[in-house]
Amino acid sequence: MWQVQHELTWSLVSQQLDNCKELQFMPPCNQQPLSWKKIQRAKARKETSLQRAELAVLQFNESHPETDTSLILSLSLAELSKQLKGGTLTPEAVFHSYVEKTLEVNRRLNCCTEVLLESWDQLEDIGSHKDGLLYGVPVSIKENIGYKGHDSTCGVICKLDLPATGDSVLVEVLKRQGAIPFVKTNVPQSLLSYDCGNPIYGLTLNPHNPQKTPGGSSGGEGALIGGGGSVLGMGSDIGGSIRIPSSFCGICGFKPTANRLRWVGGGVLSSFGPMARDVDGLALCMQALLCDHMFRLDPTVPPIPFNQQVYQRSKPLRIGYYENDGYAMPSPSMGRALRETKALLESAGHTLVPFSLPRLSYAMHELVLRGFSGDGCATMLSNLKGGPVDPSLRVQIIPYGLPRTVKKILSILIKPIVSALQVCSIQRGSSVQDLWRQHADVEDYMHEVMAEWRRCELDVLLCPMMGPAYNHNYPGKLTSAVSYTIMYNLLNFPAGVVPVSKVTAEDEEELRHYKGNYGDLWDKLYRKAVTGGEGLPVAVQCVALPWQDELCLRFMREVERLFREKKK
């Protein structure tokens, strides 16, 4: 019976793909040349910036043959900053070393959308910011972050040729602190995917295995930092968009409480946050951003400086944990990483307490997805008109453009064979009254989770992190797998990722017998998505209550420290 329903379901979808013009996203003939020209101009800008950067690096290397590029690239952010401030390294040497490495990484991975040539002008004036916490540090930024004179397309063609009229607050503060934003990095089309490809800039590859995605939507950042081309980057996170690429690419990433930095509201909150090689790098970036200049530029950001004392504490923690959220069963490597982390924390004197998120299926079905698709995904679909849809997004958006009657039929047909989230994903948008109710329900659910947190007397929470990296084009087929990350956007809890292990041959063998929690079509797809991952990084996720960002980072640093000591 399930097989028959499955065939009926996809028969209906195929018919709609043939008949529904909205899903084709093919512009009228008289508009196609305009879209094509926009894309070609964007590609030309990218190539020009790469060529000019390459020439500048060549000229610098010829005039400064004594520069020890390999040493510079090997330093942590904290050590790099210390040597820059102490004068052991010059900003010019550091800057050109990272630009050179970025060009090499981009040739392999296609992770950059444009080198910011204005950064050379900033470099000339960098001495005036020597007191900044990030003095002389090259910083990569995600493509959607505003930088004067440059597009922030989010991978969609309709946003091309609309350069920012000024720097975003984030960029202004980074510059004031002496950092040098020098490159923009690639994103998936529309940002609402954890793959990383778009029709403008193409597909980005994973630094550890080109057959794998770097994740998204901050995938270009993850690939560039994971490949060694950047020591610090800025991403954004609305459902795991910092944490997923950090996990897939083997780096650290942090999603702050949404209001702690500039944020975007809605049923599910989006946060800007740092990505780096280690937790100290994340903390230094947060300390630099949470400054008086930020609070003056953006009065919506509460004037709460970074609390260094909380970050540096060493008092034992009471840590909640779960290995399986009951919605998406972790891969064998994810589960093993969680168990190994739990054992190390216990041996270090911390207390580990079982914990589970209450009513997770309800939260994913009624709160998360309805928050994302309150308008029936009309805004997202409108942004995609006028040009091609990237293969990594095409499967994901099929349900969004179906006529309402077809959505209703499909939701009934596929309910016995797929998870609740996939059923919900094809249902219609909400009314205004529904959205008001949804916002109230989210707040009620937050209080329910926090009440359970207090009942267990927790300081922080340890939970699995999506991984290892998926094969290309699978994220769009597996939107239900984001339960491990997106819940902490819904709850507005700070959360970060720490790499702790790598996929073993034993993990791969165990994966062959993976059944999942439901045994449905999506569980089978998940096994295919993560197969072939031996040697890829695996991470865990650390979570704290809202506004306890420093405590979350302190917990991440403890996990990182324990695994470093284990390797010695």
N, C-alpha and C positions, 0 to 999 in steps of 0.2 A: 504493500500500500504506500509506504513512504517513497519508494522508487517512482511509482506512478505519479504521486503528487510532485515529486522533484522535477520529473519530466514535464508535467503540466505547467509548473511554475516557470521554468526557463523557456518553454514554448511561448508563453504569454509575454515574457520579457523580450524575447527575440522579435515577436510581432511588433511590439511597441517600439523597439529600436528601429525597425524598418519604417514605421508609420509616423512616429512622433518627431516632428521637426525640432522641438525644443531640445531633444536629446542629441540631435546631430551636431548642433552648435556650428553649423556651416553657414558662414555669412553669405548674403546675396553676392552675386558675381561682381557687382560694381564696388563692393567693399573689400574683397579679397586682396586686391593690389595694395590698398592702404595698410592693412594688417601686415602684409608681407614686408612692405617698406619699413614699417615701424620696427619689426623684428630685425631686419637687416641693419638698420641704423644702430640698434642696441648692440648687436654683435660687433659692428664696426667700432663702436665706442670701447667695447671691452678689449678688442684686439689692439686698438691704438694704445690704450692704457697699459696693457701688458708689454707691448713693444717698447714704449717709453720707459717703463720701469726697468726692463731688461738692460736698456742702454745706460740708464743712470747707475745701475749696479755695476756694470762693466767698467764704467768710468771711475767709480769709487774704488773698485778693487785694483785697478791699475795704479791709482794714486796712493792707495793705502795697502800695500802688499803684506804689511805686518799684522793685519787683522786676523785674529784667530776665530773664524766663524764657528767651527765645531765646538769650541769652548763656550761661546756665547749661547749657542742653541741648546747646550746641555744644562744650562742653569735653570733652577726653579725661578718662579716669578719673584719670590721674596729675595733670593740671592742676587738675581739680576738687578732688582731695584736697589739693593744695598750697594752693589758695585757701581751703579750709575750715580747714586748720590755721593759716594765716596770718591768718585773720579777715576776709579780703576778702569772703568769702561766709559767710552764716549757715546752719547746718543746717536751720533752719526754711524758709528761702527755697528751698534746694536740694530738700528733701523735697517741699514742696508743688508745686514746678515739675514734678518727675517724676511725682507722683501725678496732676496735671492732664494731663500728656502721656499717661500710661498709660491714663487714662479715655478719651481721644480715640482712641488706637490700638486699644483694646479694642472700641470701638464699630464700628470698621472690620473688625477681624480676629477678634474673639472669642477672644482669646488668654489671658484671665485666668479663673481659677476662683473667686477670692475676694480681696478686699482685706483685709489683716490689720489690723483696726482697733486692735489692741493696739500697733501701731507708733507711734500718737500718744502713748501713755503712755511708750514708750521715748524718743521725741523730747524729751519734757519733762525727762528725766533724762540726756540725751546728754552734758552737760558733764562728767559723771564719767568719761567714756571718751575724753577729749581726746587722750590719749597713744596711742590705738589707731591702727594703720596705715590703717584705713578709717573714721576718725572722720567721722561725718555723712553717709556715702555710702549712699543708698538702694539696696537689693539685692533683686532678684526671685529667687524660688526655685521650682523645679519642684514640681509638686503632690505627688509621692511623698516629698518631704523633710519629716520630722516637725517640726511646730510646735505647741506646747502649745495644746490646746483646739480644734484643727482636724483635719478628716479628711485622710487620705492614701489616697485611694481607688484610685489607679492606673487610674482610669476604669472600675472594675467596681463594680456595685451592691452586692455582698455586703460591701464595705468601707465603705459609707456609714454614718453615725451611729456611728462608732467613733473619736471624737476622740483625738488623742495626749495622753497623761497628762503629758508633759513635752517640752521642746525636744530635738531631735536634737543630737548633738555638734557637727555642722556649724553649726547655728543658734546654739548657745551660743558657739562660738568667734567667729563673725561678730559677734555682739552684743558680746562682750568686746573685740573690736578696733574697736568704735565704729560698725560698719555697722548699718543699720536694715532688716531684712527687712520688706518692706511689701506684697508681693503674691505669691500663688501662681499658677502658670501651667499651661496645659492640656497634656494628654498623650493619646496614643492608648489605647484600651481595652486593658488588661493590660500596657501598655508594650512588648510584643513586636511592634512594628510601626514602620516609619519614615514612617507617615502621622500625622495628628493629629486624631482625632475619637473621641468616645465618646457613649453614650446619655445621660449625665448632663449634660455641659456643652456638647455639640455639636461642630461642626466649626470648626477654626481655619484661617485663610487666610494665604497668603504675602504679606508686606508689599510685594513688588514686582509681584505679579500675583495677583489674587484667584482666578483659574482654576487656580492651582498650589498644591500643598501646601507648608507650611513645613518639612516633614520631621518626623522623630520619632526617639526618643520625647520628646526635650526640645523639641518643636515650639512650644509656647507661649512658651518662653524665646527661641527663635530669632526668632519673629515679633515679640515685644515689643521685644527689643533691636534687631533689624533695622528696626523701625518707629520707633525713637527713644524708646520709653517706658521704657527702663532702660539704665543705663550699665554695669551688672555683674549677671550672673545666675549661678545655680548649677544645673547639670544632672547627669545621670548617664548612663553609657555602657556598654552591654553588647554592642553590635554595631555601634556607630557613632552612638549616640543623642545624643551631643553634637556629633560632627563632621558628621553628615548635615544636621541643621537649620542648623548654622553655615554650611555650604556653600550650602544652598538659600536662606538669608536674607541672605548677604553679610556675615557677621561672622566673628570669630575664635573658635575653640573649642579646648579642650585636654583630652585624656584622660590623666591621669597614670598612672604605674605603679600598679597596683591597690592595693598595700599602702601607698602614700605617703599617701593619705587613707583615710577609712573605706571599706571595700570589702565586697562580697558574693562568697563563694566559689562553686566549681562547676567544671564542665569548661571553661566560658568565663567569665572574671572580669569583674565589673562595677566601675566606678570612678565616684566623684563628681568633678566638675571644673568649672572656670569657663568662662563664655562672656562675651565683651566685644567692644567695637568695635575694639580693637587689641591687639597682643601685649603691650605694656607693661602693659595692664590685667590680662591673664591672669597675668603675672609678679607684679604687686603683690598680687593675690588669693592666689596660692600662697604668697608670702612671709608674708602675714598669717595664713593658715591653719596653716602649719607653724611653730607657736609652742609654748612650754612649756605653755600652757593646753590645747592640743589633745593633747599627749603625756600630760598628767596625766589628762584626761578619758577618753582611749581608749588604754590601754596596748598595744593590738594595733598601733597606728601606730608604726613605728620613729622614735625621737627624732632625726630628721635635719632640721635647719633648712634653709631655702632658701639655696642657695649663690649669692650675688649675684655673686661673682667669675667663676664659670663663665658666668653669664648675660651678663655685660658684656664677655667676651673678644671679640677681633676677629681672632684667628689664622685663616688660610685653612683650610677644611675639605676633607676627602676624602669625597665624597658619592656614594653609590650611587643609581641611578635605574632605573626601568622605566616604559614608556609603556603597555604592555598586559600584564596579569597572565596572559593566556592563557585566562582563565576567562570573564570578562565584558569584551567589547571596549568601550573608552571611547567616549563620544560625541565627535563632531568637536571640540567646544569643550573637552572635557576633555583630549584629546590635544594640542590647540594650546596650552592653558595650561601643560601639562607641558613642552612643547618651548621655549616662550618663557621659562619659569623656568630651565630648564637653560642656555639661552644667556646669560641675564643673570648667572647664578652663575659660569659660565666666564669671562665678560668681567670679573668682579670678582676673579678670581684663584683661585677654588676649583677643585678637581679633581673631575670627574664620571666615575664608573665604572659601566658596565653591571652590573646585578644582577637576579637573579630569585629568587623564593621557590621552594625545591625542592618538588617533588611537591605542587603546589597543589591539584589535583583530589582527591588522597588526603586532604589536610588538611581540605578543605571537606566532603568526603563522610564520612570516618570519624571525624574529630575534632570539627569544629565542630558539625555537625548532631546527631550522637549525644550531644554534650555538652548541647545544648539540649533534646533530646527523649528523654532517658534513661528517663523514665517513660511514654513514649508520649504525652506532652503531657497526661496525666491531670490534673495540678495546674492547668494553664491552663484546661482545659475545665471543671473543677469550679468555678473562679472565675467563669466566664461563665454558669453556670446561674442561673435565677431572674430572668432579665431578657433584653431584646433584645441581639442582637449588632450592633455598629456596622457599617455598610456597608463601611467601610475595612478591616475585619478579616475579614469574612465569607468572602471567597474564599480567604484565606490559611489559614483553619482547616478548610476542607472536608476535606482529606485526614486531619486529625488524628483526627476522630471516626468514620471509616469502620471497619467490622468488619475484623478481621485478614485474613480470607480475601480480601475485596475489595481490601485494600491490596496483597496479594501479587500478585493478578491484574493490578491496575493497574500495578504497578512493572514487570511483564514487558511489558505492552502499550505503555507510553509510552516505554520505554527508547530505542527507535530515533529518537524525534522530539524529545526534550528533553534538557537537560543533566543530568549526574549528580546534582547537588544536588536537582533537582526530583524525581527518582526516589527518592532517599533520603528526601525529606520525607514520603513516604507510607508508609514502612516502619514496622514495629512498634517498640515501645520495647525497651530493653536489659534484660538480667538484671543482678543485682548483680555477678556475675562479669564481665560485659561492661563495666560501669562502672569497676570497678577497673582492668581492662586499658586502658580508654580514658584514664584519668588517667595511667597509666604511659606510654602512647603519646604523649600530649600533651607530657609532659616530654622524651621522647626526641626528638620533633620540634623542640621549642624548642632543644635542644642542636645538632640538625642545622642549623637556620637560623643559629644563632650561630656555628657552625663555618664556614659559608659566608661570613658577615659578616666574621669574622676573616681568612679567606683573602683576601678582597678589601681588607682593611685599611681598613674604612670607619669614619668618625666618625658619620655620620647617613645617612638614606635619604630620597630624594624620590620620591613616587609620586602617581598621579592620585587625585583625590577625586571621589566620586559627584556628578553634576550634569549639567546644570542641574536646577532644581526640576521634579519630575514633575507631571503633571496629576493631579487628585484621583482617589483610589481605585486608582491603579496600583501603589503600593508593595506591597500585599498580593498582587498577581499576579507580583511580580518579586523574590522573596526571594533568588534566586541572584545578584542584582546587588550584594549587600553584601560580596562577596569583598574589595573594596578597603579596607573598614573592619574587618570582623569578624576578619580574620586577626591584627590587632594587639591584639585582646582575647584571642584564643586564646594568643598568644605573650606577653602581658602586657608589650608594649613601649609606652612613652609615645608618643602621637601627637597632632598638632594640625593645625588647618586654617587656612589664610590665603587670603582672597579676592584674586585677582590680575587678573581680567579680566571681561568680559561677553560673552555670546553675540552673535555678529555675524550679519549676513544671509548671509555666506559660510558660516558654520557651519551655518545652517539649510538652505542649498542642499545642502551636502555630506551632511547628515543624510538627505536624501531617498534617497541611494544606500547607506545604512548596511545592512550584511549581518550584522554580528556575527561572533563566532568560530565559532559552531555553525550559523548559518542556521536555527535552530529556531523554534518557536512563541514562546519567550520573547525571543529576539532581535528578532522582529517586534513584540512588545508593547513592548519597550524603546524602539524608535524612536517608537512612538505616545506613550509616556509622556513623552518629553522634547521632542516637537515643539511648536512655538509658543513657544520660549524666548528669542527675540531680546530683548536688553537685560537678561536675567537674569544674576546674578553667577555666576562660575565660580571655583573654588578649587583649590589643590593641597594635598597632605598631606605633613607632615614627621614623621619617625619617628626614634627613638633606641633604644638598648638599655635594658633595665630599670634603674631607679634613676638614669638620666641625664636626668631631667626638665628640669633647667636647661639642658643642652646642646640638648635638643629645642626648648625655648623660644628659646634663642639663635639656632638655625637658622631658626626661624619669623620672628624679628625681622629677620634678615638678608634673607630673602625679601621681607618687607614693606617694608624700607628700599629695596631695589633697585627695586621697582615704584613706590614713591612718587617716587623720583628720576627714574624714566623719564617720569613724568607731568609733571614740571616743565618 
